[in-house]
Every structure is written in C-alpha cells, then in structure tokens.
Amino acid sequence: MTRIDMGRTNKLGYAAVIGLEAYARKNVDTRLYELIKLRASLLNGCGFCVDMHATEGAKRGIPQRTLHAVGAWQHAKGFFEERELAALALTDAVTKLGPDTVTDEIWDAAAAHFDEGELGAIVLAISTINVWNRIAIATGMEPPIDDRHPIA
C-alpha cells in the first residue's frame, strides 16, 4: 500500500519530476530509454519501476530475452548494440555513484556513440529514473496486480 501520494501531497515537486521525465522520454531513443529505466530500477531494487519498464519495453517491441538480459548485461552483450552497452555502463555508474564510478573510460565509451546533447538527455533519463525509484520505494509503491494488470 502506498504511504503517501506524492502527486497529491507535493504537487509542484512531483510536477517538476514529470517535466524531467517528459524531456528525457522525448530526447532519448525509445528502446534505449526503456533499457536505461529498467537497468537503474533493477539496481535500485524498485519492484514497481522494474515491472513498469519491463512491461513498457515489451509493449514497445523489445524482445523478452533482451529485457531479461538487462539484469546481467555485462554477461549477455549479444542482446545489445554497442551504443546500448555504453549507455548501460553509464547507467550503472550514475546509479551507483561513488568516488570512482563515472570514470573517464565509461564516459568516453558513451561519448563515442552519442553527441553532447544525447549524452545530456541520457544523464537526465538516468537521473530521473533514480528519482522515481526513490519516490516509489520510499512511499511503498508496489506493482499493480488486477484485471487491467494481470500477472500472466
């Protein structure tokens, strides 16, 4: 059960995150966007967001095997293009922030596939899903299971 409804209790802050989300969705390739969102959500352990982005990815035509491989992308590279691998590495680094996470090597690998505008949009997409993961986990959001959202 959700602890609070951030869209109701903190409308302006929630709207700001929705604005970032809209920007990222518009400026990052659809497949790459869903892979980034799914990967960060897996790393953060956000069941609500993992369910959402795995479901959305499937609806947008990403094969199930590819969606499953996101959890172990480093050992399943054949499922991804080189640019996707670079974005997944960047997603890991930005999500697991620390003194040696977003290294020049990781950044340069991504920069080899994306221009500055694309890189900025990808960083915003990664940052936004990390915000959503924290909101969902803090407020106790769980994936819906009902007639509109069946398990099978």
C-alpha positions in Angstrom: 0.0 0.0 0.0 1.3 3.5 -0.9 2.3 5.5 2.2 1.5 8.9 0.6 0.5 10.1 -2.9 3.3 12.4 -3.8 1.3 13.8 -6.7 -1.3 15.0 -4.2 0.9 16.0 -1.2 3.8 17.6 -3.1 2.2 18.7 -6.4 4.9 21.2 -7.6 7.8 18.9 -6.8 6.1 15.9 -8.4 5.3 18.1 -11.5 9.0 19.0 -11.8 9.9 15.3 -11.9 7.2 14.7 -14.5 8.7 17.6 -16.5 12.2 15.9 -16.4 10.6 12.6 -17.4 8.8 14.2 -20.4 12.0 15.8 -21.6 14.0 12.5 -21.2 11.3 10.4 -22.9 11.2 12.9 -25.9 15.0 13.1 -26.3 16.2 9.5 -25.8 15.6 6.7 -28.3 12.6 4.7 -27.1 14.3 1.3 -26.8 17.4 2.9 -25.1 15.1 4.8 -22.8 13.3 1.6 -21.6 16.6 -0.3 -21.2 18.1 2.6 -19.1 14.9 2.8 -17.0 14.8 -1.0 -16.4 18.5 -1.2 -15.6 18.5 1.5 -13.0 15.3 0.2 -11.4 16.9 -3.3 -11.1 20.0 -1.8 -9.5 17.8 0.1 -7.0 15.5 -2.8 -6.3 12.4 -0.9 -7.2 9.7 -3.5 -7.9 7.2 -1.0 -9.1 9.5 0.5 -11.7 11.0 -2.8 -12.8 7.5 -4.0 -13.6 6.6 -0.8 -15.3 9.6 -0.7 -17.6 9.7 -4.4 -18.4 6.1 -4.1 -19.3 6.5 -0.9 -21.3 9.6 -2.3 -23.0 7.7 -5.4 -24.2 4.8 -3.2 -25.4 7.3 -1.2 -27.4 8.7 -4.3 -29.1 11.8 -5.1 -27.1 12.2 -8.9 -27.0 11.6 -10.6 -23.7 15.0 -12.2 -23.8 16.6 -8.7 -24.2 14.6 -7.4 -21.3 15.7 -10.3 -19.1 19.3 -9.8 -20.1 19.3 -6.2 -18.8 19.9 -7.6 -15.3 23.2 -9.2 -16.4 24.0 -7.1 -19.5 27.8 -7.4 -18.9 27.5 -11.2 -19.5 24.8 -11.0 -22.2 26.3 -8.5 -24.6 24.9 -10.2 -27.7 21.5 -8.9 -26.9 22.6 -5.2 -27.2 24.1 -2.8 -29.7 27.5 -1.2 -28.8 25.8 2.1 -28.0 23.3 0.4 -25.7 26.2 -1.3 -23.9 27.8 2.1 -23.4 24.6 3.6 -22.1 24.0 0.6 -19.7 27.6 1.1 -18.3 26.9 4.8 -17.8 23.5 3.9 -16.2 25.3 1.6 -13.7 27.9 4.3 -13.0 25.5 7.1 -12.5 23.1 4.9 -10.4 25.9 3.6 -8.1 27.6 7.0 -7.6 30.8 6.9 -5.7 34.4 8.2 -6.0 35.3 6.0 -8.9 32.0 5.3 -10.7 31.6 7.6 -13.6 35.2 7.1 -14.9 36.6 8.7 -18.0 36.7 5.3 -19.6 32.9 4.9 -19.1 32.2 8.5 -20.1 34.4 8.3 -23.2 32.8 5.0 -24.3 29.4 6.6 -24.2 30.7 9.8 -25.9 31.9 7.6 -28.8 28.3 6.7 -29.5 26.3 9.9 -28.5 26.8 13.6 -29.1 26.8 16.1 -26.2 23.0 16.7 -26.4 22.2 13.0 -26.5 24.6 12.4 -23.6 22.9 15.1 -21.6 19.5 13.6 -22.3 20.7 10.2 -21.3 22.2 11.5 -18.0 18.8 13.2 -17.3 17.0 10.0 -18.1 19.2 8.0 -15.7 18.9 10.7 -13.0 15.1 10.9 -13.4 14.6 7.1 -13.0 16.7 7.2 -9.9 14.4 9.9 -8.5 11.3 7.8 -9.4 12.9 4.7 -7.9 13.4 6.6 -4.6 9.9 8.0 -4.6 8.4 4.6 -5.3 10.4 2.8 -2.7 10.0 5.5 0.0 6.2 5.7 -0.5 5.8 1.9 -0.6 4.5 1.6 -4.2 4.1 -1.9 -5.5 3.3 -3.2 -9.0 -0.5 -3.3 -9.6 -2.0 -6.8 -10.0 -5.6 -6.6 -11.1 -7.8 -7.2 -14.2 -6.0 -4.4 -16.1 -2.6 -5.6 -14.9 -2.7 -9.4 -14.8 0.4 -11.5 -13.8 0.2 -13.6 -17.0 
